[in-house]
Amino acid sequence: MNFKALSVLTAALMSAGPALAAEVTELQYATVAPERTPWGAHFLNRKQAAETAAKGSLKIDMFFSSQLGDEPTVVRQLIRGRIDIAGQSNTATSLIVPEFSLLAAPFLFKDAAQSDCVFDNHVKPIFGPLLEAKGVVLLSYMEVGFPALYSKTPIRTVADIKGMKIRVAPSAPYPLYFNEAGAIAVPLAGSDTVPAMQTGQVNAIHNSTVFGLSVGYQKIGPHVTYLPSHHDIGTVVMSKRSWDRLTREQKDSMLEMGKEVNALRKSIRDTQEALLKGAAGKDGVMVYRPEGAELAEFRARGAKAQEELVKSIGPSAVPIWARIQAAVKACGG
C-alpha cells in the first residue's frame, strides 16, 4: 500500500471512529398529557436536558395524548420494558404500588405548601424502593394539581352531591371519599368520561382542574366547583429493564428528569387560576369555590375516608401511612 492510500485509509478510520463509538440509545416516553399543556412543556424541557447531559448518547422520543395507549396499558408495557419512560398520574402509579394512592388521601394536606414540603423531603425515600421492587425506577414526581367537579347542576355544599352519580378516577381515594360524602361514585377511565356524562351514566365529573378545563369538561358540565379535596401528584418513572441497560453516564443524565419541579408547580398553579377565571361566565359556565363552613363540611368527610383507604389496601399500607403522617407532621401538620 503506497503512502497516499495509507493516508486516505487512516483518515477514513479516524472519521468513522467517533461515529462507531457514539452508539445512541433510543427511549420511548409515553404520557396521556397533551403536548400543549404545562406538563407537555415540562416533559419536553426535561427530555432536552437529559439528551444534552448525555452528550448525544440518548435520544428520547415523546408520545403525547395517549399515543401508546391509556395509562393502564402503558404501565403494563413499562414494567415489561416495551415502553421506557412514562409521565403518569398518581392513579397509574398506584397500579404498580397500591400504597402510592395514600398520597391522594382526601384532605391529607392543609395546603399546597405543606404538600410541597412532603414531596420535596419525604416521598422518594418512601416510595423509590417500593417502585423499584416492582420493576420501575422513580425519576421524579410532578404536580398535577387540585381537582374540580364539572356538573350539570350547581354544587356548593355536601348536601348538593347527595345521591349524585359522580365520575371519579379508578383509584381508591376518590370513590371512598365521595361515597362517604353521600354521592354515588362511578370509577371510570379518562377515555370513558365524556361518553358517560353525555349518556347520563354520571351527572358530574371529578378530575384535575387544569386537565378538565383544558379538554373542555365545562362544555358538558357547566357548573364548575373548585374543590381541593385531593392534591394529585404524578410521577415520571422508567422501566427498570431499560434503566439497567444504560451506562452510568446515561443514568446520571436521566436524573435531569427530576429537576425543575418547582417551575412545573408554578406553571400548573398559574394555569389553574387563569383557566378558572377564563371559564367563569363564558358560554354559561359558572365557577364556584366553597369556603368557610361549606369547605369545612367537605373536609370533615375526609377523616373517615382516609381510614377506609388504609384498610382497603391492607396491612402493607399501615407502616407506609404512618411514615406519610409523620412527614405531614414534620411539614407543619
Buried (B, 14 or more C-beta within 10 A) or exposed (E): EEEEEEEEEEEEEEEEEEEEEEEEBEBBBBBBBBBEBBBBBBBBBBBEBBBEBBEEBBEBEBBBBBEBBBBEBBBBBBBEBBBBBBBBBBBBBBBBBBBBBBBBBBBBBEEBEBBBBBBEEBBBEBBBEBBBEEBBBBBBBBBBBBBBBBBBEEBEBBEBBEEBBBBBBBBBBBBBBBBBBBBBBBBBBBEBBBEBBEEEBBBBBBBBBBBBBBBEBBBBBBBBBBBBBBBBBBBBBBBBBBBEBBEEEBBEBBEBBBEBBEBBBEBBBEBBEEBBEEBEEEEEBBBBBBEEEBBEBBBEBBEBBBBBBBEBBEEEBEEBBEBBBEBBEEBEB
